[in-house]
Amino acid sequence: MRRAPNRNLTLYYEHHYRGLELLDKQPFILEYLERAYETIIRSTEQYRETFAFRVDLRFPEGYHPYGLAYQNEHLDRFIESFKAKIRHNRHISRREHGYAHDTVVRYIWASEIGQRGRPHYHIAILLNKDAFCSLGTYALGRNNLFNRLHEAWASALGLPLEAVTGLVELPKNPYYIVHRDDPSSIASFFFRISYLCKAATKVYGNGGHGFGASKA
């Protein structure tokens, strides 16, 4: 294995990791694969079923990045805003029904630079399926996860909700149900998110990180 441009990272050229198949996007970053794997396993250890989904976050036209660390401040604000919305939803549900399943918000993200030099984020979010099992109708104004994602990104960018239309993108077949006792469901989701761990299109050495995952 050769070293990535960042000397602390290791290029990985295999087609499987921990026995799990990877997308044909070699090389990957070994350390990213391990963090992604650990995040999934922590969720399956805590919850019998995990509702996991993919979402892409883009910046508005005319956005001029000032380094990856600056960009990642927006991602940090998005994650904190989304977590707050989940906590609020669980609080309202408990107040209305007397009980509500709680959830830890786990996530895996990658920052990339597109063909036109514009930054964007690929994110996978993992929730307790007993708490959330659907993104809801893909229409603004609904009380669902789809809208909470838009609201959180608008908050992170300091923009009105309508200004982020088209900036929060759900890719094709965005969600997975990961079962603790079904290795194939774990393998299927890991295969999908291995894309976030590829070395290509990552940016190194400009003051920030190109990949991250929740710690808990």
GIDAWO-V95773 format. One record per residue. N is the residue number from 1. RES is the residue in three letters. PHI is phi in whole degrees, -180 to 180 (999 if undefined). BURIAL is I if it has 24 or more other ideal C-beta (glycine too) atoms within 12 Angstrom, else O. Layout:
# GIDAWO-V95773
n=N res=RES phi=PHI burial=BURIAL
n=N res=RES phi=PHI burial=BURIAL
This chain:
# GIDAWO-V95773
n=1 res=MET phi=999 burial=O
n=2 res=ARG phi=-94 burial=O
n=3 res=ARG phi=-82 burial=O
n=4 res=ALA phi=-76 burial=I
n=5 res=PRO phi=-54 burial=O
n=6 res=ASN phi=-87 burial=O
n=7 res=ARG phi=-65 burial=O
n=8 res=ASN phi=-86 burial=O
n=9 res=LEU phi=-116 burial=I
n=10 res=THR phi=-124 burial=O
n=11 res=LEU phi=-73 burial=I
n=12 res=TYR phi=-131 burial=I
n=13 res=TYR phi=-108 burial=O
n=14 res=GLU phi=-74 burial=O
n=15 res=HIS phi=-101 burial=O
n=16 res=HIS phi=-137 burial=O
n=17 res=TYR phi=-134 burial=I
n=18 res=ARG phi=52 burial=O
n=19 res=GLY phi=80 burial=O
n=20 res=LEU phi=-104 burial=I
n=21 res=GLU phi=-69 burial=O
n=22 res=LEU phi=-112 burial=I
n=23 res=LEU phi=-61 burial=O
n=24 res=ASP phi=-82 burial=O
n=25 res=LYS phi=-130 burial=I
n=26 res=GLN phi=-61 burial=I
n=27 res=PRO phi=-85 burial=I
n=28 res=PHE phi=-104 burial=I
n=29 res=ILE phi=-101 burial=I
n=30 res=LEU phi=-56 burial=I
n=31 res=GLU phi=-66 burial=I
n=32 res=TYR phi=-69 burial=I
n=33 res=LEU phi=-59 burial=I
n=34 res=GLU phi=-67 burial=I
n=35 res=ARG phi=-65 burial=I
n=36 res=ALA phi=-64 burial=I
n=37 res=TYR phi=-60 burial=I
n=38 res=GLU phi=-62 burial=I
n=39 res=THR phi=-64 burial=I
n=40 res=ILE phi=-64 burial=I
n=41 res=ILE phi=-65 burial=I
n=42 res=ARG phi=-60 burial=I
n=43 res=SER phi=-67 burial=I
n=44 res=THR phi=-69 burial=I
n=45 res=GLU phi=-71 burial=O
n=46 res=GLN phi=-87 burial=I
n=47 res=TYR phi=-124 burial=I
n=48 res=ARG phi=-63 burial=O
n=49 res=GLU phi=-131 burial=I
n=50 res=THR phi=-115 burial=I
n=51 res=PHE phi=-93 burial=I
n=52 res=ALA phi=-122 burial=I
n=53 res=PHE phi=-149 burial=I
n=54 res=ARG phi=-107 burial=I
n=55 res=VAL phi=-148 burial=I
n=56 res=ASP phi=-113 burial=I
n=57 res=LEU phi=-116 burial=I
n=58 res=ARG phi=-123 burial=I
n=59 res=PHE phi=-93 burial=I
n=60 res=PRO phi=-67 burial=I
n=61 res=GLU phi=-57 burial=O
n=62 res=GLY phi=88 burial=O
n=63 res=TYR phi=-70 burial=I
n=64 res=HIS phi=-116 burial=O
n=65 res=PRO phi=-67 burial=I
n=66 res=TYR phi=-118 burial=O
n=67 res=GLY phi=103 burial=O
n=68 res=LEU phi=-64 burial=I
n=69 res=ALA phi=-61 burial=O
n=70 res=TYR phi=-64 burial=O
n=71 res=GLN phi=-60 burial=I
n=72 res=ASN phi=-68 burial=I
n=73 res=GLU phi=-62 burial=O
n=74 res=HIS phi=-65 burial=I
n=75 res=LEU phi=-65 burial=I
n=76 res=ASP phi=-59 burial=I
n=77 res=ARG phi=-67 burial=O
n=78 res=PHE phi=-61 burial=I
n=79 res=ILE phi=-63 burial=I
n=80 res=GLU phi=-66 burial=O
n=81 res=SER phi=-66 burial=I
n=82 res=PHE phi=-64 burial=I
n=83 res=LYS phi=-59 burial=I
n=84 res=ALA phi=-63 burial=O
n=85 res=LYS phi=-68 burial=I
n=86 res=ILE phi=-67 burial=I
n=87 res=ARG phi=-61 burial=O
n=88 res=HIS phi=-64 burial=O
n=89 res=ASN phi=-61 burial=I
n=90 res=ARG phi=-66 burial=I
n=91 res=HIS phi=-64 burial=O
n=92 res=ILE phi=-63 burial=O
n=93 res=SER phi=-64 burial=O
n=94 res=ARG phi=-65 burial=O
n=95 res=ARG phi=-67 burial=O
n=96 res=GLU phi=-84 burial=O
n=97 res=HIS phi=-116 burial=O
n=98 res=GLY phi=87 burial=O
n=99 res=TYR phi=-158 burial=O
n=100 res=ALA phi=-153 burial=O
n=101 res=HIS phi=-63 burial=O
n=102 res=ASP phi=-95 burial=O
n=103 res=THR phi=-154 burial=I
n=104 res=VAL phi=-83 burial=I
n=105 res=VAL phi=-93 burial=I
n=106 res=ARG phi=-102 burial=I
n=107 res=TYR phi=-156 burial=I
n=108 res=ILE phi=-135 burial=I
n=109 res=TRP phi=-139 burial=I
n=110 res=ALA phi=-139 burial=I
n=111 res=SER phi=-100 burial=I
n=112 res=GLU phi=-135 burial=I
n=113 res=ILE phi=-110 burial=I
n=114 res=GLY phi=-77 burial=O
n=115 res=GLN phi=-62 burial=O
n=116 res=ARG phi=-95 burial=O
n=117 res=GLY phi=80 burial=O
n=118 res=ARG phi=-96 burial=O
n=119 res=PRO phi=-76 burial=I
n=120 res=HIS phi=-157 burial=I
n=121 res=TYR phi=-120 burial=I
n=122 res=HIS phi=-107 burial=I
n=123 res=ILE phi=-133 burial=I
n=124 res=ALA phi=-115 burial=I
n=125 res=ILE phi=-119 burial=I
n=126 res=LEU phi=-122 burial=I
n=127 res=LEU phi=-132 burial=I
n=128 res=ASN phi=-65 burial=I
n=129 res=LYS phi=-65 burial=I
n=130 res=ASP phi=-68 burial=O
n=131 res=ALA phi=-95 burial=I
n=132 res=PHE phi=-141 burial=I
n=133 res=CYS phi=-134 burial=O
n=134 res=SER phi=-159 burial=O
n=135 res=LEU phi=-81 burial=I
n=136 res=GLY phi=87 burial=O
n=137 res=THR phi=-68 burial=O
n=138 res=TYR phi=-80 burial=O
n=139 res=ALA phi=-150 burial=O
n=140 res=LEU phi=-68 burial=O
n=141 res=GLY phi=98 burial=O
n=142 res=ARG phi=-90 burial=O
n=143 res=ASN phi=-91 burial=O
n=144 res=ASN phi=-153 burial=O
n=145 res=LEU phi=-65 burial=I
n=146 res=PHE phi=-54 burial=I
n=147 res=ASN phi=-74 burial=I
n=148 res=ARG phi=-65 burial=I
n=149 res=LEU phi=-63 burial=I
n=150 res=HIS phi=-64 burial=I
n=151 res=GLU phi=-63 burial=I
n=152 res=ALA phi=-68 burial=I
n=153 res=TRP phi=-71 burial=I
n=154 res=ALA phi=-62 burial=I
n=155 res=SER phi=-63 burial=I
n=156 res=ALA phi=-63 burial=I
n=157 res=LEU phi=-89 burial=I
n=158 res=GLY phi=70 burial=O
n=159 res=LEU phi=-120 burial=O
n=160 res=PRO phi=-67 burial=O
n=161 res=LEU phi=-56 burial=O
n=162 res=GLU phi=-66 burial=O
n=163 res=ALA phi=-76 burial=O
n=164 res=VAL phi=-101 burial=I
n=165 res=THR phi=-59 burial=O
n=166 res=GLY phi=89 burial=O
n=167 res=LEU phi=-94 burial=I
n=168 res=VAL phi=-109 burial=I
n=169 res=GLU phi=-117 burial=O
n=170 res=LEU phi=-95 burial=I
n=171 res=PRO phi=-69 burial=O
n=172 res=LYS phi=-61 burial=O
n=173 res=ASN phi=48 burial=O
n=174 res=PRO phi=-79 burial=I
n=175 res=TYR phi=-119 burial=I
n=176 res=TYR phi=-138 burial=I
n=177 res=ILE phi=-106 burial=I
n=178 res=VAL phi=-101 burial=I
n=179 res=HIS phi=-97 burial=O
n=180 res=ARG phi=-57 burial=O
n=181 res=ASP phi=-99 burial=O
n=182 res=ASP phi=-124 burial=O
n=183 res=PRO phi=-56 burial=O
n=184 res=SER phi=-66 burial=O
n=185 res=SER phi=-71 burial=I
n=186 res=ILE phi=-66 burial=I
n=187 res=ALA phi=-63 burial=I
n=188 res=SER phi=-64 burial=O
n=189 res=PHE phi=-71 burial=I
n=190 res=PHE phi=-63 burial=I
n=191 res=PHE phi=-57 burial=I
n=192 res=ARG phi=-65 burial=I
n=193 res=ILE phi=-84 burial=I
n=194 res=SER phi=-60 burial=I
n=195 res=TYR phi=-56 burial=I
n=196 res=LEU phi=-69 burial=I
n=197 res=CYS phi=-99 burial=I
n=198 res=LYS phi=-72 burial=I
n=199 res=ALA phi=-78 burial=I
n=200 res=ALA phi=-63 burial=O
n=201 res=THR phi=69 burial=I
n=202 res=LYS phi=-81 burial=I
n=203 res=VAL phi=-115 burial=I
n=204 res=TYR phi=-123 burial=I
n=205 res=GLY phi=75 burial=O
n=206 res=ASN phi=-119 burial=O
n=207 res=GLY phi=97 burial=O
n=208 res=GLY phi=-151 burial=I
n=209 res=HIS phi=-112 burial=I
n=210 res=GLY phi=-97 burial=I
n=211 res=PHE phi=-155 burial=I
n=212 res=GLY phi=-164 burial=I
n=213 res=ALA phi=-155 burial=I
n=214 res=SER phi=-63 burial=I
n=215 res=LYS phi=-96 burial=O
n=216 res=ALA phi=-86 burial=O
